[in-house]
Amino acid sequence: MAKLDERIGFIGGGNMAFAIGSGLIGRGIVKPSQVLTSGPHIENLARWREIGAGTTDENNEVVEHTDIIFICVKPHMLEPCTTALKNTYVPSAKDGNKLFISVLAGTTVKSLEDKLTFFGSSEIKIIRTMPNTSMQIGEGCTVYTGNSHVTHQDLEKVHLMLNSLGVAQQVPETMIDAISGLSGCGPAFVYTIIEALADGGVKQGVPRQMALQFAAQTLLGAAKTVLLTGKHPAVLRDEVCSPGGSTIVGVHELEKGNLRATLINAVEKSAQRSAELGKK
Ligand SMILES: NC(=O)c1ccc[n+]([C@@H]2O[C@H](COP(=O)([O-])OP(=O)(O)OC[C@H]3O[C@@H](n4cnc5c(N)ncnc54)[C@H](OP(=O)(O)O)[C@@H]3O)[C@@H](O)[C@H]2O)c1
């Protein structure tokens, strides 16, 4: 797999940042010594130090010493974070080459351009992404879009990084909130489904650990079958529902419980909430 020579920064070292940073290090895309992460509480960045990355409680050090900078704070923290940077960051001639990558839900490219004004270049390069935490194990989903200053080479580097941690796709910005509801928030929906399937197993007498393992493996197997065969999930479902059999009885229960409508609603509400978060 190709490697990057650039230094990678993270402003905010929480769950999403760690999923990306540890994933990039774990996959060998960058060496730990190329990574620098900042956050207000240095003690909360211990896991970064454990994987060999540098840490600091000064965001301006990350901007100064790295080339590709992931912004990984909560959307409502963007404003205080960039305002503080305006007071501390000393602009440099090299600023124009730096690339900012936002993972913030709902926060538009325009809003990022308006807020990242601490910088020495008016032509700031910005990529907006919507990743998910499964990137930590190389099975993530990320969409991304760039502003007008981002070059083809920048997009190639971003694609290399994000795609090495799962699948990545460039999309129009208008699609990003929808993807946020689907795959950004989706892992939480699926964890709930796994837990519920396991509970069903436990209710029928399967030991808890085994029930969890089999529930998760069942999802993994079904997901891989969809991806590898290219068959529509409804076709695959029909294939396992023999007439008068046990599976169709269970599928009927899912329909009575509105599983499909509930998941559609969950994606819709999460997408709407993502868009709202960026407006606050
Ligand atoms: N988690 C997901 O599944 C997911 C998926 C897609 C996108 N996202 C996006 O990822 C972003 C981060 O979410 P998260 O789940 O990773 O949240 P999180 O775990 O709470 O991480 C946020 C981090 O920001 C740090 N922080 C707070 N104020 C800061 C400041 N002024 N400067 C630098 N760092 C600061 C926090 O440090 P302290 O804890 O020390 O205060 C914390 O480590 C959000 O914008 C979210 O929309 C998350």
The ligand as an SDF file (V2000), in Angstrom:
LIG
                    3D

 48 52  0  0  0  0  0  0  0  0999 V2000
  -18.1270    9.6080   16.4010 N   0  0  0  0  0  0  0  0  0  0  0  0
  -18.6410    9.3560   15.1960 C   0  0  0  0  0  0  0  0  0  0  0  0
  -19.1760    8.2830   14.9360 O   0  0  0  0  0  0  0  0  0  0  0  0
  -18.5290   10.3970   14.1080 C   0  0  0  0  0  0  0  0  0  0  0  0
  -18.8360   10.0440   12.7860 C   0  0  0  0  0  0  0  0  0  0  0  0
  -18.7000   10.9990   11.7820 C   0  0  0  0  0  0  0  0  0  0  0  0
  -18.3000   12.2980   12.1020 C   0  0  0  0  0  0  0  0  0  0  0  0
  -18.0540   12.6240   13.4030 N   0  0  0  0  0  0  0  0  0  0  0  0
  -17.6440   14.0030   13.7170 C   0  0  0  0  0  0  0  0  0  0  0  0
  -16.4110   13.9400   14.3880 O   0  0  0  0  0  0  0  0  0  0  0  0
  -16.2790   15.0760   15.2510 C   0  0  0  0  0  0  0  0  0  0  0  0
  -15.7530   14.6010   16.5820 C   0  0  0  0  0  0  0  0  0  0  0  0
  -16.6840   13.6810   17.1110 O   0  0  0  0  0  0  0  0  0  0  0  0
  -16.2140   12.5680   18.1480 P   0  0  0  0  0  0  0  0  0  0  0  0
  -17.2930   11.5690   18.2050 O   0  0  0  0  0  0  0  0  0  0  0  0
  -14.8290   12.1460   17.8480 O   0  0  0  0  0  0  0  0  0  0  0  0
  -16.2500   13.4410   19.4840 O   0  0  0  0  0  0  0  0  0  0  0  0
  -15.2990   13.3350   20.7750 P   0  0  0  0  0  0  0  0  0  0  0  0
  -14.8640   11.9370   20.9600 O   0  0  0  0  0  0  0  0  0  0  0  0
  -16.0140   14.0470   21.8520 O   0  0  0  0  0  0  0  0  0  0  0  0
  -14.0280   14.1870   20.3110 O   0  0  0  0  0  0  0  0  0  0  0  0
  -13.9960   15.5900   20.2980 C   0  0  0  0  0  0  0  0  0  0  0  0
  -12.6020   15.9840   20.7360 C   0  0  0  0  0  0  0  0  0  0  0  0
  -12.4370   17.3960   20.5850 O   0  0  0  0  0  0  0  0  0  0  0  0
  -11.5890   17.8030   21.6430 C   0  0  0  0  0  0  0  0  0  0  0  0
  -11.7090   19.2490   21.8020 N   0  0  0  0  0  0  0  0  0  0  0  0
  -12.6520   19.9580   22.4710 C   0  0  0  0  0  0  0  0  0  0  0  0
  -12.3940   21.2760   22.3740 N   0  0  0  0  0  0  0  0  0  0  0  0
  -11.2640   21.3940   21.6200 C   0  0  0  0  0  0  0  0  0  0  0  0
  -10.4930   22.5000   21.1950 C   0  0  0  0  0  0  0  0  0  0  0  0
  -10.8240   23.7570   21.4760 N   0  0  0  0  0  0  0  0  0  0  0  0
   -9.3970   22.2460   20.4520 N   0  0  0  0  0  0  0  0  0  0  0  0
   -9.0260   20.9830   20.1450 C   0  0  0  0  0  0  0  0  0  0  0  0
   -9.7210   19.8980   20.5450 N   0  0  0  0  0  0  0  0  0  0  0  0
  -10.8290   20.1020   21.2580 C   0  0  0  0  0  0  0  0  0  0  0  0
  -12.0530   17.0080   22.8290 C   0  0  0  0  0  0  0  0  0  0  0  0
  -11.0490   16.9780   23.8350 O   0  0  0  0  0  0  0  0  0  0  0  0
  -11.4250   16.7110   25.3950 P   0  0  0  0  0  0  0  0  0  0  0  0
  -12.1970   15.4310   25.4160 O   0  0  0  0  0  0  0  0  0  0  0  0
  -10.1050   16.6170   26.0490 O   0  0  0  0  0  0  0  0  0  0  0  0
  -12.2530   17.8800   25.8220 O   0  0  0  0  0  0  0  0  0  0  0  0
  -12.3010   15.6460   22.1840 C   0  0  0  0  0  0  0  0  0  0  0  0
  -11.1360   14.8580   22.2270 O   0  0  0  0  0  0  0  0  0  0  0  0
  -17.6530   15.7350   15.3320 C   0  0  0  0  0  0  0  0  0  0  0  0
  -17.6290   16.9620   14.6560 O   0  0  0  0  0  0  0  0  0  0  0  0
  -18.5840   14.7440   14.6650 C   0  0  0  0  0  0  0  0  0  0  0  0
  -19.5990   15.4060   13.9450 O   0  0  0  0  0  0  0  0  0  0  0  0
  -18.1390   11.7090   14.4120 C   0  0  0  0  0  0  0  0  0  0  0  0
  1  2  1  0
  2  3  2  0
  2  4  1  0
  4  5  1  0
  4 48  2  0
  5  6  2  0
  6  7  1  0
  7  8  2  0
  8  9  1  0
  8 48  1  0
  9 10  1  0
  9 46  1  0
 10 11  1  0
 11 12  1  0
 11 44  1  0
 12 13  1  0
 13 14  1  0
 14 15  2  0
 14 16  1  0
 14 17  1  0
 17 18  1  0
 18 19  2  0
 18 20  1  0
 18 21  1  0
 21 22  1  0
 22 23  1  0
 23 24  1  0
 23 42  1  0
 24 25  1  0
 25 26  1  0
 25 36  1  0
 26 27  1  0
 26 35  1  0
 27 28  2  0
 28 29  1  0
 29 30  1  0
 29 35  2  0
 30 31  1  0
 30 32  2  0
 32 33  1  0
 33 34  2  0
 34 35  1  0
 36 37  1  0
 36 42  1  0
 37 38  1  0
 38 39  2  0
 38 40  1  0
 38 41  1  0
 42 43  1  0
 44 45  1  0
 44 46  1  0
 46 47  1  0
M  CHG  2   8   1  16  -1
M  END
$$$$
